[in-house]
Amino acid sequence: MQTPSPELLKSIQEPFFQEVLSLSQSKPVLVAFLRHFGCIFCREMVAEISELKPALEAMGIEVAFVHVGSEADAREFFKEFGLESELRLSDPESQYYKLFGLSQQSFFKMLSIATIKNSLRAMKSGIRQGGIKGNPKTMPGLFLISKRMVVKKFVHKNPGDKPDLLDFLEDAP
């Protein structure tokens, strides 16, 4: 799975990524690419990031999100989780998803046994599937950017894969 080179990252003119790269000079930035706002797994991940926000701040980690929905939907979605002030970018054409090596999944994978098991895990924690607001075939991913480089990544093989965020960020530079 490709990861943008430091040179490619620096060449991105999108103001969101320019701000992420600027912030990454002084602190690591966790960039979470989401599937769509109704996705049970994205809701689970965003809820966890919200819950861990004090710990992330204590670790000196900034959080940013990339999504395929509209900005109006994003305001409503992130407000629900108390993350309305976090950096975010609407990427409805999935341009940056592709740049970061995140693929589209097949409908078959959305209906796999692993996806169903992961849905049950999320539901046990109180998370519910919402309406589709964006492209449901978009795959999520997590990227840790430090000193203008991707230093860690978690690319989902299944939409419901769930990394332990604190383990993922444990050795953040």
N, C-alpha and C positions, 0 to 999 in steps of 0.2 A: 504494500500500500504506500503510495507516494506521500511525501511530506514536503511542503514548499521549502526550497532552499532559503537561506538567509538573504541572498541577493534577490530572489523572487519576492519574498515578503517585503523587503525594503522598497521594491518597485511598485507595490500596490498603492494606488493613489486614493483609494476610498478613505474618507476621513475617519471612519470607525477604526480601520486597521492602522492608520497613522497614529491614532490616539492609543491603541493597544500597544503598538511598538514603542511609542514614547514612554508609556507607563512601565513597560517591561524593562526599561533601562535601570529603574530603581527598585522594582518589585516584580515577582512573577505574576502573570495574568493567566487565569484559567478561562479558556474560551470554550463554551459549551454550544455545540451545534445541535439544534433540536429538530425533531421530525415535523410535528404540527401541534398546534395548541391543544387539541383534544386528545392527543396520544397519551394513553395511561402511563407509558414508560417515561415520557418527557415530563409529565406532571409529577411522577415519582422522583425523577432526578432534580427537578426544580424545587420541589418541596424539601428534598434532602439538602440542597445547596442553601436554601433559605434557613433551614434548621442549623446548619453548620456555619452560617455566616459569621457569628462571633469567633469561632475557632479559626476560620479562614483569615479573618482580620488579624487575629493574634499571631498567625503564621506569616502575616505580611502579604497575603495573596489577594489580588484584585480579581473580580469576576466579570465576565462579559458574555453575551449571548448572541448567536446568529440563528435566525429563524426564517421560515418560508412564508409566514403570514403577513398580514397588513399591519401597519403601525397602529391603527385603531384597535385591532384585536390584541396586539402586543401590550398596549397600555392596560387593557382590561385584564389580560392573562397575568402579567407580572405584578400588578397591583394585588391580585388575589393571594400572591405568595409574599407580599411585602418587599418585592424586589423592583419596584417601579423606577428607582433611580439608577439602576445598574446600566452600564453601557450595553447597547444592543443594536443589531443591524438586521433589517429586513432584506432577505435575499430570495425573492420569489422565483427567480430563474435558476437558483442553485449554483450560480457562478462560483462562489467561494467554497461551497461544498465540494465541487469538482476539483478546485484548486488544492484543497486539503485531502483529496483522495477518497472522499466519501461518496459511495455509490448509491444507486437506486436499487431497491429490493424488488423481488418478484412477489406477486400476490400469494404464490405458493408458500414462500417463506413467512408471510404474515399469518398464515394459517397452520404453521408447523406445531408439532408437539411442544418444542422448546418455547415458542411464543405463548402458547396457551398456559404452560407452567409458569412462565414469567408473569403473565397477566394475573394468575391466581396469587402469586407472591405479592404483587402490587396491591391487589384488592384486599388482601389480608391486612395490609398496613393502612387501609382506609382510602386508598386512591381509587378513583373511578374514571372510566373512559368518558371523554366528552365528545362533542361533535367534531367532525373533521374540518379543520380550518387550515388549509395548506395542502401540500402534496403528501399523501400517506405512504408513498413509496420511498420518500427521502429517508436515508439512514443517518442516525445521530453519531456524534463523536465528541471526544474531549481532547483538548490540546492545551498544554502548558507552555506558555511563551515567556522566555526570560532572556534578557540581553539581546532582544530582537531576533531570537531563534526559537524554533519549536524544540523543546528539550525533552518532552514526554508526550505520548499520545495514547489514547484508548479508542480504537476504531471498532465499533460494534459489528459482530458477525451476524447477530440476530437483533432485531429492534429492541428486545427486552433484556439484553445483556446488561448487567449492573456491576460496575466496578465498585470496590470499596473506596470512596473518595479520599478518606484520610490516608489509606495505604497508597493510593495513586499519588497523593501530594506530599507524602512523607519526607522525601529527600528534595523538596523543592529548593532550587538554588536561590 
